[in-house]
């Protein structure tokens, strides 16, 4: 008598857990998209790069010390280096951003 009762309780518990799982999955799929935090700047390039845009490209603040700027430049260049499948254009913009933040601006900017 006890064995069928335990079996019935186990089946009912599994059914409730399955129902809850389906409802939770449907609620998860129906939720509105949220803004995700992005690590790097997503935007177009301005005609002449400003300090603000350079800082956004490297993911640092405008007042970041030079060693942190170099570290951020290295991190972004590893992800976008032309030898690793990155774009020459992006590499030149990343280098231009580093030069602007370090105070070494070169006339017109990038080579492109």
C-alpha positions as CSV (number, residue, x, y, z in Angstrom):
1,X,0.0,0.0,0.0
2,X,2.9,2.4,0.8
3,X,4.8,1.7,-2.5
4,X,2.0,2.9,-4.8
5,X,1.5,6.0,-2.7
6,X,5.2,6.9,-2.9
7,X,5.2,6.2,-6.6
8,X,2.2,8.5,-7.1
9,X,3.8,11.3,-5.1
10,X,7.0,10.9,-7.2
11,X,5.1,11.1,-10.5
12,X,3.2,14.2,-9.3
13,X,6.4,15.9,-8.2
14,X,8.0,15.2,-11.6
15,X,4.9,16.6,-13.3
16,X,4.9,19.8,-11.3
17,X,8.7,20.2,-11.8
18,X,8.3,19.7,-15.6
19,X,5.4,22.2,-15.7
20,X,7.4,24.8,-13.7
21,X,10.4,24.3,-16.0
22,X,8.3,24.8,-19.1
23,X,6.8,28.0,-17.6
24,X,10.2,29.3,-16.6
25,X,11.6,28.7,-20.0
26,X,8.7,30.4,-21.8
27,X,9.1,33.4,-19.4
28,X,12.8,33.5,-20.1
29,X,12.3,33.5,-23.9
30,X,9.6,36.2,-23.7
31,X,11.6,38.7,-21.6
32,X,12.5,41.9,-23.4
33,X,16.1,42.3,-24.5
34,X,18.3,44.1,-22.0
35,X,21.2,46.3,-22.7
36,X,24.4,44.3,-22.3
37,X,27.6,45.9,-21.0
38,X,30.0,46.0,-23.8
39,X,33.8,46.0,-23.3
40,X,34.8,48.1,-26.2
41,X,33.4,51.1,-28.0
42,X,30.8,50.4,-30.7
43,X,30.4,53.4,-32.9
44,X,31.6,55.1,-36.1
45,X,34.7,57.1,-36.4
46,X,34.7,60.9,-36.4
47,X,36.6,62.8,-39.0
48,X,39.3,63.8,-36.5
49,X,39.6,61.7,-33.4
50,X,39.1,63.5,-30.0
51,X,40.5,62.5,-26.7
52,X,37.0,61.2,-25.7
53,X,36.7,59.0,-28.8
54,X,40.3,57.7,-28.2
55,X,39.5,56.8,-24.6
56,X,36.3,55.0,-25.7
57,X,38.2,53.1,-28.4
58,X,40.7,51.8,-25.8
59,X,38.2,51.3,-23.0
60,X,39.8,53.7,-20.6
61,X,39.1,57.2,-19.1
62,X,40.5,60.3,-20.6
63,X,42.6,60.9,-17.5
64,X,44.2,57.4,-17.4
65,X,47.9,57.2,-16.6
66,X,50.2,56.3,-19.5
67,X,51.1,52.8,-18.3
68,X,47.4,51.9,-18.2
69,X,46.9,53.4,-21.7
70,X,49.7,51.3,-23.1
71,X,48.2,48.2,-21.4
72,X,44.8,48.9,-22.8
73,X,46.3,49.5,-26.3
74,X,48.1,46.2,-26.1
75,X,44.9,44.4,-25.1
76,X,42.8,45.9,-27.9
77,X,45.6,45.4,-30.5
78,X,45.9,41.7,-29.6
79,X,42.2,41.3,-30.5
80,X,42.4,43.4,-33.7
81,X,45.9,43.0,-35.0
82,X,46.2,42.5,-38.8
83,X,48.5,39.5,-38.5
84,X,45.8,37.8,-36.4
85,X,43.0,38.4,-39.0
86,X,42.2,42.0,-37.9
87,X,41.7,45.0,-40.1
88,X,44.6,47.4,-41.0
89,X,42.2,50.3,-40.8
90,X,41.1,49.4,-37.2
91,X,44.7,48.9,-36.2
92,X,45.6,52.3,-37.5
93,X,42.7,53.8,-35.5
94,X,43.7,52.0,-32.4
95,X,47.3,53.3,-32.8
96,X,46.0,56.8,-33.4
97,X,43.9,56.6,-30.2
98,X,47.0,55.6,-28.2
99,X,49.0,58.4,-29.7
100,X,46.3,61.0,-28.9
101,X,46.0,59.8,-25.3
102,X,49.8,59.8,-24.8
103,X,50.0,63.3,-26.3
104,X,51.8,62.2,-29.5
105,X,49.4,63.4,-32.2
106,X,50.6,63.2,-35.7
107,X,49.1,65.9,-38.0
108,X,46.1,64.4,-39.8
109,X,45.7,61.2,-37.9
110,X,45.5,57.7,-39.3
111,X,47.0,56.5,-42.6
112,X,43.6,56.0,-44.1
